[in-house]
Amino acid sequence: MTLYRDDALVLRLQKLGEADRIVTMLTHRHGKVRAVARGVAKTSSRIGARLEPFSHVDVQCYAPPTAKSGLHSIRQTETVHPYGKAIMCDYPRYTAASAIVETTERLSGDEGEPVPELFMLTAGALRAMSSDEHVPSLVLDAYLLRAMAVAGWAPALGECAICGTAGMHRAFSVSAGGSVCPRCRPGGATSPALATYTLMVALLSGDWPTAHASQAPARREASGLIAAHLQWHTERSLRSLPLVDRTV
């Protein structure tokens, strides 16, 4: 068994018996890790409250001898940022954060493969979600766009996805990879409003004043295009995405 220490974001908990839990985490240097936390459901546990979903923690774990030998084992945990406290008590934040961590787990690849860029992106999204600085649904859509960019799937927004002609073209095709010019427009392409394109560009680039100034129709249309683009590439829909509260 190898002992290691790393920063981790808690993505998901699963029951293992009465008091034990399997914790799925994204770590900074070891990628996605699934580890057993013994006795954390007991009232006497010192680390149970530190392993809540959405938390940023410093963990010490034992790794199995080989990748196929089983789960890691958590030995010690210290809280770095308790993002979960603010997120869990607010429904819009909770549903949006749930979609974020589900996406993170899906895009993080095989266990043990470091994905530091995705780790930093997810940590920043949870930090923003735990504050009142941005609307939760906008944080989610910004995260989804940037996570797809990390994976190499960012939708084309400033050029034609097919021929590369520059410009904010008025047609969008999920199967083609984003906006398309009139010459390349395939069947089934939609025609989003200019405000929708402007919002998506702002979310991808981090232009929050423009994002905050957007109106509800543009936000709804942008979220639909982003979700469709993600589903096309992952070939699966997010279970938590329909639950996201987009009324704020």
C-alpha positions as CSV (number, residue, x, y, z in Angstrom):
1,M,0.0,0.0,0.0
2,T,1.3,3.5,-0.9
3,L,0.5,6.5,1.3
4,Y,-0.1,9.8,-0.4
5,R,-1.6,13.2,0.3
6,D,-3.4,15.4,-2.1
7,D,-6.0,18.2,-2.6
8,A,-9.4,16.8,-3.4
9,L,-12.9,17.9,-4.4
10,V,-15.6,15.6,-3.1
11,L,-18.0,14.7,-5.9
12,R,-20.2,11.9,-4.6
13,L,-20.8,9.6,-1.6
14,Q,-22.2,6.1,-1.7
15,K,-23.2,3.9,1.3
16,L,-21.1,1.0,2.2
17,G,-22.7,-0.8,5.1
18,E,-24.1,1.2,8.0
19,A,-21.3,3.5,8.8
20,D,-18.8,3.4,5.9
21,R,-18.9,5.4,2.7
22,I,-17.3,5.2,-0.7
23,V,-16.1,8.7,-1.6
24,T,-15.6,9.7,-5.2
25,M,-13.1,12.6,-5.4
26,L,-11.3,14.5,-8.0
27,T,-7.7,15.1,-6.8
28,H,-5.2,17.6,-8.0
29,R,-2.3,15.1,-8.7
30,H,-4.0,11.7,-8.8
31,G,-7.1,12.4,-10.9
32,K,-10.3,10.7,-10.0
33,V,-10.1,8.5,-6.9
34,R,-12.7,6.3,-5.2
35,A,-11.8,5.7,-1.6
36,V,-13.4,4.1,1.4
37,A,-14.0,6.3,4.5
38,R,-14.5,4.0,7.5
39,G,-17.1,5.0,10.1
40,V,-17.8,8.4,8.8
41,A,-21.6,8.0,9.3
42,K,-21.1,7.6,13.0
43,T,-21.9,10.6,15.2
44,S,-18.5,10.2,16.8
45,S,-16.6,10.5,13.5
46,R,-14.2,13.4,13.4
47,I,-14.0,13.5,9.6
48,G,-17.5,12.7,8.4
49,A,-18.6,16.3,8.2
50,R,-15.5,17.1,6.1
51,L,-16.4,14.7,3.4
52,E,-19.6,16.3,2.3
53,P,-20.2,16.7,-1.5
54,F,-18.8,19.9,-3.0
55,S,-16.1,20.3,-0.3
56,H,-12.5,21.0,-1.0
57,V,-10.4,18.9,1.3
58,D,-6.8,17.8,2.0
59,V,-6.8,14.0,2.2
60,Q,-4.3,11.4,3.1
61,C,-5.0,8.0,1.5
62,Y,-3.6,4.6,1.1
63,A,-3.5,3.5,-2.5
64,P,-3.8,-0.2,-3.4
65,P,-0.6,-1.9,-4.9
66,T,-2.1,-1.8,-8.4
67,A,-4.9,0.1,-10.1
68,K,-7.0,-3.2,-10.2
69,S,-6.6,-4.0,-6.6
70,G,-9.6,-2.1,-5.3
71,L,-10.6,1.1,-3.6
72,H,-8.2,3.5,-1.9
73,S,-8.6,4.1,1.8
74,I,-8.9,7.5,3.5
75,R,-6.8,7.9,6.6
76,Q,-7.0,11.6,7.4
77,T,-8.9,14.6,6.1
78,E,-8.6,18.4,6.6
79,T,-11.0,21.0,5.3
80,V,-9.5,23.5,2.8
81,H,-12.8,25.2,1.8
82,P,-16.2,24.1,3.0
83,Y,-18.1,25.1,-0.1
84,G,-20.8,22.5,0.6
85,K,-22.1,24.5,3.6
86,A,-23.4,27.4,1.5
87,I,-24.4,25.2,-1.5
88,M,-26.4,22.5,0.4
89,C,-28.8,25.0,2.0
90,D,-29.8,26.8,-1.2
91,Y,-31.8,24.9,-3.9
92,P,-30.6,26.8,-7.0
93,R,-27.0,26.4,-5.9
94,Y,-27.4,22.8,-4.9
95,T,-29.0,21.7,-8.2
96,A,-26.5,23.6,-10.3
97,A,-23.5,22.3,-8.2
98,S,-24.9,18.8,-8.6
99,A,-24.8,19.1,-12.4
100,I,-21.2,20.5,-12.1
101,V,-19.8,17.5,-10.1
102,E,-21.7,15.0,-12.3
103,T,-20.1,16.6,-15.3
104,T,-16.7,16.6,-13.6
105,E,-16.9,12.9,-12.8
106,R,-17.9,12.1,-16.4
107,L,-15.1,14.1,-18.0
108,S,-12.3,13.2,-15.6
109,G,-11.5,10.0,-17.5
110,D,-10.1,6.8,-15.9
111,E,-9.3,6.7,-12.2
112,G,-5.7,7.7,-11.4
113,E,-5.2,9.9,-14.5
114,P,-4.3,13.5,-13.4
115,V,-6.5,16.2,-15.0
116,P,-5.2,19.3,-13.2
117,E,-6.9,21.8,-15.5
118,L,-10.3,20.2,-14.8
119,F,-9.5,20.2,-11.1
120,M,-8.8,23.9,-11.1
121,L,-11.9,24.7,-13.2
122,T,-14.2,22.7,-10.9
123,A,-12.7,24.2,-7.8
124,G,-13.3,27.7,-9.2
125,A,-16.9,26.8,-10.2
126,L,-17.7,25.5,-6.7
127,R,-16.1,28.6,-5.2
128,A,-18.3,30.8,-7.3
129,M,-21.3,28.6,-6.6
130,S,-20.8,29.0,-2.8
131,S,-20.9,32.8,-3.1
132,D,-23.6,35.3,-4.2
133,E,-21.3,36.9,-6.8
134,H,-23.0,35.2,-9.8
135,V,-26.3,33.6,-10.7
136,P,-26.0,29.8,-10.1
137,S,-27.4,28.8,-13.5
138,L,-24.9,31.1,-15.3
139,V,-22.0,29.6,-13.3
140,L,-23.2,26.2,-14.4
141,D,-23.4,27.1,-18.1
142,A,-20.0,28.8,-17.9
143,Y,-18.5,25.7,-16.3
144,L,-20.1,23.4,-18.9
145,L,-18.7,25.5,-21.8
146,R,-15.2,25.7,-20.3
147,A,-15.2,22.0,-19.3
148,M,-16.0,21.1,-22.9
149,A,-13.1,23.3,-24.0
150,V,-10.8,21.4,-21.6
151,A,-12.0,18.2,-23.2
152,G,-11.6,19.6,-26.7
153,W,-15.3,19.9,-27.4
154,A,-15.9,23.7,-27.2
155,P,-18.6,24.8,-29.6
156,A,-17.4,27.1,-32.4
157,L,-18.9,30.5,-31.7
158,G,-16.6,33.0,-33.5
159,E,-16.2,31.1,-36.7
160,C,-17.9,28.4,-38.8
161,A,-17.4,25.0,-37.3
162,I,-17.1,23.4,-40.7
163,C,-15.1,25.8,-43.0
164,G,-13.6,28.1,-40.3
165,T,-15.0,31.3,-41.9
166,A,-14.7,34.0,-39.2
167,G,-17.8,35.7,-37.8
168,M,-20.7,35.2,-35.5
169,H,-22.9,33.1,-37.8
170,R,-26.6,33.0,-37.2
171,A,-27.0,29.2,-37.4
172,F,-26.0,26.6,-34.9
173,S,-25.6,22.9,-35.4
174,V,-24.8,20.6,-32.5
175,S,-23.7,17.7,-34.8
176,A,-21.4,20.1,-36.8
177,G,-19.8,21.5,-33.7
178,G,-21.3,24.9,-33.2
179,S,-22.1,27.9,-35.3
180,V,-22.1,27.4,-39.1
181,C,-22.1,29.8,-42.0
182,P,-25.0,29.9,-44.6
183,R,-22.9,28.0,-47.1
184,C,-22.2,25.1,-44.7
185,R,-25.4,25.1,-42.8
186,P,-26.6,21.4,-42.5
187,G,-30.2,20.3,-42.2
188,G,-31.6,20.6,-38.7
189,A,-29.5,23.6,-37.7
190,T,-31.2,26.1,-35.4
191,S,-31.1,29.9,-35.6
192,P,-30.4,31.3,-32.1
193,A,-30.9,34.9,-31.3
194,L,-27.8,37.2,-31.4
195,A,-28.2,37.8,-27.7
196,T,-27.9,34.0,-27.1
197,Y,-24.6,33.9,-29.0
198,T,-23.4,37.0,-27.1
199,L,-24.2,35.3,-23.8
200,M,-22.4,32.1,-24.7
201,V,-19.3,34.0,-25.8
202,A,-19.3,35.9,-22.5
203,L,-19.7,32.8,-20.4
204,L,-16.8,31.0,-22.2
205,S,-14.5,34.1,-22.0
206,G,-15.4,35.1,-18.4
207,D,-17.1,38.4,-19.4
208,W,-19.4,38.4,-16.3
209,P,-20.8,42.0,-16.8
210,T,-22.2,41.0,-20.2
211,A,-23.5,37.7,-18.8
212,H,-25.3,39.4,-15.9
213,A,-26.9,41.9,-18.3
214,S,-28.4,39.0,-20.4
215,Q,-32.2,38.4,-20.3
216,A,-34.2,35.3,-19.5
217,P,-34.9,34.2,-23.1
218,A,-31.2,34.3,-24.1
219,R,-30.3,32.4,-20.9
220,R,-32.9,29.7,-21.6
221,E,-31.8,29.3,-25.2
222,A,-28.1,29.3,-24.4
223,S,-28.6,26.6,-21.7
224,G,-30.5,24.4,-24.1
225,L,-27.7,24.7,-26.7
226,I,-25.0,24.0,-24.2
227,A,-26.8,21.0,-22.8
228,A,-27.4,19.6,-26.2
229,H,-23.8,20.1,-27.2
230,L,-22.5,18.3,-24.1
231,Q,-25.0,15.4,-24.6
232,W,-23.9,15.0,-28.2
233,H,-20.3,14.5,-27.2
234,T,-20.8,12.4,-24.1
235,E,-23.6,10.4,-25.7
236,R,-25.5,10.6,-22.4
237,S,-27.6,13.2,-20.7
238,L,-26.9,14.5,-17.2
239,R,-29.3,13.1,-14.6
240,S,-29.1,16.3,-12.5
241,L,-29.5,18.8,-15.3
242,P,-33.4,18.8,-15.5
243,L,-33.5,19.6,-11.8
244,V,-31.5,22.8,-12.1
245,D,-33.5,25.9,-10.9
246,R,-33.3,28.5,-13.7
247,T,-35.9,30.9,-12.3
248,V,-33.1,33.2,-10.9
